[in-house]
């Protein structure tokens, strides 16, 4: 259906007929037996509905499925909102480096008319000209654009799931339990490679691939344990399984990294057994990232990422994910449940700091929890629930938080927690007198931060497809591995 329908138009038409019927989202939710957050995502064009659901919605709204899937916007307002959305997705528009404007109800019709008309009035040659954006700006725009795409597809990549399923079938994976070292070796052989552990690996690289001799080199066992080695090999294989080619810009690099990480997670936590586990847990109101972690022998962070791939697609459950350091600085983020993450003007979340009242920060102060910190949080945008796990075994400790709306938290282990904090801006705004006392005299020295955008080159530097890797060291290593004649 996604190939035939414009989901944004569909969402506008559903909203139009719902309002024409004078129904709230809650009332429509009761009529079609779908949660309000799911319907909100549907009306925003972020979810592809099944045909059966469209029939049910049509019955409640007294319209036909044909009326719902009509490709024309339902009114001029909707047409303008769609025009503005499409304009901002246009690569030529992005070259201007302008902040994203959400076409919400806060924009009146006249403003929308002006914005859309001005875009159409810009000469095509000016739209297509290369703007002198800094590398950092281009990367942040690429990062924000990819996050929007992931949100629109609910972080579910069907083509990668298919490639992984076919590969696991080819090596006779039994369909249950974690992948063994033998399975990893068989997968490498399936794609024409062999894996070797080698001494003297470059410290800046997790793996090095000799494409001529089809060898993937990884660190020795005493340097990298089996669980980490599996991920490294699978992420490397993902590039070849998905036909990745050399990339010369950050957008391409970022997409390939996301896809190769997805490939690894889908192989380590295969869709069919994972969904079986999640559905059982959902029906028992015992959803838990820990169960995925233990069942498939992966890290908590990978299990959390994989949950976001499958939760909306198979459970109709919108979710959010955060990885932050102890100070609440975001290094990774995803959401399709509407939670209001802090972000800069171009939509970038990485490097921003979340409120100290959010669970991902409160977990560091919680002394009574054994492993998990469960919390409900009230924000300006609604009520949310999250489960937070702290990984402090490394020199760079971090917290991983996964959650959803408080309404849907009943399906999770820990969803019944009584812990609830108010993080609305009106309640957490700093004391103006405090700011006045210290604003002109404080001079802090910022700590080093590590997140995806630290891979950016200087604005005057050339982009490297392998940010942070010493390529000369890699070449010297490969030279040492050549067979002696």
N, C-alpha and C positions, 0 to 999 in steps of 0.2 A: 504493500500500500504506500510505503514511503516514496517509491519511485513514481507513483501516479498522483499523489496528493501533495499540495503545498500545506504542510502541517500548520504553518502560521495562519494561512487563510482559514483552514478548518477551525483552528482555535477561536479566531475572531467570529466566525459564523455561529459556533456553539455559544459563545458569550452573548452575541446579539440576540439569538432566539431565547436564551435563558432570561435576559433582561426584558425582552418583549413579553415573556410569560410572567414576569415579575416574581421570579424565583431567586433566592439567594443560593450561594454555592452549597451551603449546608442543606437546604431543601432539595437541591438537585442530588446531592450526595445520598440523602435518604432514599430518593426515588430510584437511583441506579445502583445502589449498594457499592459505592466507591468512596474512599476517604476524600475529604476536602482538599488536602495537599495534592493528591493525584489529579483531581479535576482542575485545580489551579494550574498545574503544570500542563495539562491538556489544553486549556484555554490560552496558555502562553506559547503554544506550538512546540513544546519540548518533549511530548510523548506521542508515540504512534499508537492509536487505539485499535483494538480488534473490531472486526465488523459487527460482531454480536453486541459489543458495547455501544456502537453507533446506533444500532437498531433500538436499543433500550433508551438511549438518550433521546432519540427521535420520538419515541412513544411518550416519554415524559413531557417533552416540549411541544408535542402535537405537530411535528413536522416529519417529513420523510427523510430517509438516508440521502436521497438525491439532493434535497434542500441543503443538508449539512455539508456534502462534499462538492457543492457547486464551486468552481474555481474562482468566482468573482467575489471580491470583498463585499460584505453586506451593506456598507454605507460609505460615505465620503470620509468620515473620521477614520474608519478602519483602513481605508485605502491609503490615507496619508501616513498612518502609523507604520503600515507595511512598507511604504515607499522610503520612509526614514530609516527603518531597520535595514532594508536592502542596500540603501545608499552607504550606510556605515560599514556594511560587510564588503563593499566594493574595494578591491585593492587600491584603486586610484584615490578613493576617499581617504583610506588609511595613510596614504603617503603624506597627507597634510599634517599628520601628527596631532589631530584634534582629539580632545577627550570624548568619551562615549556619552551620548545623550539618550537616556531611556525615554521612549515615547509613551509616557504614562499619562494618567488623567491630570497630572499637574501642568502639563502643556496644553494650553487652550488651542482651539482650532486655528486661530489666526497665526499663532507662532508656528504651528506645524506647516501651514500653507507657505509661510515665508521660508522656512528651512528647506522644504522640498523644492520650492520654486528656485531658490538660490542655487541648489545643487544642480538642477537641470540647466541653469543659466551659465554654469561654469563651462567654458569651451573645452571640448574633448581633448585638445592637445595640452591644455593646462592641467586637466585631470590626470593625464597619463605621464606628465613630466616627473623626472626623478627629483624628489625633495631631498634637501641636505639634512636628513635626520641623522642624529648620532646613532652609533651602534647600539647603545643602551636603549634608546627610544624604540628602535626597530625590534629589538629583542623583547622588550616589554609588551609591545603591541602584538607580536607573534604569540607570546605567552598568554595574553588575555584572550586573543582570538581562539587559540587551541582550547582554552578552558571553556569558552562558550560552546564550542563544537562538542566537547565531551559532555557538557551539561545537556545539550540538545539531544544527544543520542543515549542519554542516561549512562554514560561511561561504559557502554556495551558495544564491542566491536565484533559483529557477527563474522566478518571475513577471517579474523584472526582465530576465533573459536573454531571455525571450520578447518583451517589449516592445522591447528593443534589436534583436533579430534582425528583427522585423517592420519597424522603422524603417529599418534598413540596407538591407533588401530593397526598401523603397519608394523609396530614392534610388539604387538600382542600384549599391551598393558591390560591387566585383568579387570580394570574398571573400579578398583577400590584400593584405598590406602595410599601411602606416600610413594613417590618414585624412588627406586633404589639407584645406587651407583651404576648397576648393570643397565637399568633402563636408560640412564643418561648416556651411557656409552653407546647403546643401541640407537638412540635418537641421533647422536652425532654421526654414526655410521649411515643411518638412513639418509642424512643430508650430505653424505660424502666426506665426512671429516673423521679424524681420530683425535682423542684428547690425551695430552701428555702433561704431567707435572714436571716443572723444570726449575733448577737452581739458578739464581741470578736474575730472576724476573725484574724488569724495571719497576721501581717502587711506585711510579705514577700510573701504572696500568694494572687492571685486574686480570686481563687476559691479553694475549697477543696471538693473532692469527696469521699463519703463513698460508696465504691463499694459493700459492703455486703448488706446495706440497700437501695442502689440505690438512694442516695440523693446527689445533687450538692449544696453545700453551697456557697453563695456569700455575699458580704458586704451589709450593710443596705442602704436604699434609700438615706439617707442623706450623705452617704459616697461615693456612686457610682451612677451616673445618669443612666437613662434607656438606653441611647445610648451605654454607656460603658458596662453596664450589659449585653446587648444583645450579644455583641462581646465576652465577657468572657464566657458566657454559651455556645455559639456556638463553640468556640474554644475547650472547654472541650468536648462537644458532638462529635466534629470531631475526637478525638482520638478513641472513641468507634465505631463511624460509619465507620471508616476506619480500624478497627481491629488492632490498634496499640498495641504493647506489650512492656514490660519493655526493655529499651535499656541501654547498659553499655558502650557506647562510644559516642564521640561527633558527629560523622557522623550520627549515628542513631537518636540522640537527635535533631540535626539540621533539618534532613529530616522530622521528625515527627512534628516539630514546623512549618515548611513551609507548610506541608500538612494540619495541623489543622487550620492554619491561612487562607489557601486557602478555606477550607470548610466553615469557617465563612463568608468570603467575598462572596463566591458563594451563600450562603443562604441569606445574607442581600441584595445582588445585583444580583438577579437571572438572568441567562443567557438570556432567551428569551426576557423579557421586556427590559433588558439593551441593548441587541443587536439592538432591534427595535429602541430605542432612539438614539444609536450611528449611525445607518445607516441613520436615518433622519437628524441628525446633520451633518454627513459627506456630504450628498448630498447638504445641505444648506450652507456648508463651515462654520459651527458653532460648531465644536467639542469643548467640554469644560468639564473638570473634575468637575467644579462647578455644572453642570447640573446633573451629576450622584450623587454628594454629596447631593444636595437638593431633588432630586426625590426619593431617597431611605433612607434619614435621616441617613447618615453615616459621619464619619470624612473625611476630604479632603485626608488624607493619605490612608485610606482604598479605597476610590473612585479611587485614583491614581493607587494603586496596582491592583485593579480590571480592570482598563482600560488596563494595560499591559497584563492581562490574555486574553483579548478579541480583542484587536486592530489588532494584526497580524493575528490571526485565522479567524476573520470575516471581516476585512477591508483590508487585505493584507498590513498593515501598520507597518513597523518596528518602534520601539520606544525605549526611554531610560527613566530611573527613578533614582532620587537621593534624599537622605535625608541627610542633613548636618547641623551642628551647625553654629552659626554666624561666626566662624573662618574658615569655609569651610572644616571641618573634616568630612569625610564620615562615616555615621553609617549604611546606607543601600544603595544598588545599584543594578540595573539591566539594561541590554541593549541587544538589538539584531539588532540595526541599524548601528553598526560599530563605534560608538563614542569611542574615545580613552581616557578612564578613566586612571588616575594615579593608578599604582599598584606596589606591591613589587615583588620580584623575583619569588614567587610561585603563583602569580596571585591574591593575596588578595587586595581588594579595601578598605575594612573597615579600618578606622584609617588613611587613606591617606588624603592629603589635595588637593583640586582642586584649579585651578588658580583663583586669585581674580577677573579676568575679566569674569568668567562664571556667568550666570544669577543667579544661586543658591546662589552666594555671593553678587552680585550686588544688589539683591533685598533688602538687609538690609540697603543700602544707598539710595534707591529710595524713595524720599519723596513725589513724585507727584502721586503715584499709590494708589488707594483706597484699593484694596485687592490683585490684581494680578500684577506681574511683567513679562512682555513679552520681549524677547530679542533674537536676532540672534547673534551667536558667531562663529568666524572663528578660527579653530584649525589647527594643523599640518595635521590632518586627514580629514578635510573637513569643510563644513558649516552646522551649526546646529541651531535649534530654540527650545526654551523652554518657558514654563509658570511656574512661581514659586509662591508658596503660603507660607506665614510665619505663623507659629503657635507659638505665644509668650505668650499664656495664662498660661503656666506652669512655674515651676522653671527652667526647662531645655528647653528653646526655640529652635526651629529648623525650617528649611525651607525644603519644599518638591517641587521638580522640575520634570516636565514631559515634554518630547519633542520628536522631530524627526528630520529628515533632513530638511534643509531650503526649499528644493524642495517640500516637502510634507506639509509644514507649512500652505499653503493656505487653507487647510481644517479645520483649527482651528480658533476659535475666538481669536483674538490677533495675528494671523499669519502675518498680514499686518503691524506689527509694524516697524517703521523706525529705532528703536534702534538696533545698531550693533556694537559689540566690537571685536577687534582683539586680540586673545589669543594665537597666534602662538608663539612658543618658541623663535623665533628670535626677536619678538617684546616685550616679557615680561621678557627676561633674566635680572637678577639683574646686577647692575653696579659693575664691578670687583673691582673698587676702594673702593666702599662701603664695600664689603666683606673683602677686605684687611685691612680696618680700624678697623673693629669690630670682625673679626673672632677669634682672640686670646684673646679678653678681655671680650666679652659678656658671661653671665652665666644666662640664663632664668630658672625660675622654672615652669615646665609644669603644666597646669590645669588638673583636673580629667576629663577623657573622658568616655563616656558611649556609647558602641555599642555592637553588638552581641558577639564579641570575649572577652568581659570582663567577660563572664560566664566561661571562661577557668579555670580549676584547676591549681595549681602549678605543675610543671613538676614532682615533687616527690609525689604529692597527688593523691588520688583515685578519679576517675570520679564519679560525682553524676548525676543521670538522671534528677534532679530538681535543676539546678544551682541557687544559691542565696537564696534558700528557707530553712528556719529553720525547718527541719523535726520534731524535738522533739516538737517544738511549735505546729506544725500541729497535731501531735499525741495527745498532751494534749487537744487541741481544740476538736478533735473528741471524746475524752473520756468524755468531759463535755456535749456533745450532746446526749449521750446514754440515752434512755428512762429509767426512774426509774421504777423498778418493784414494 
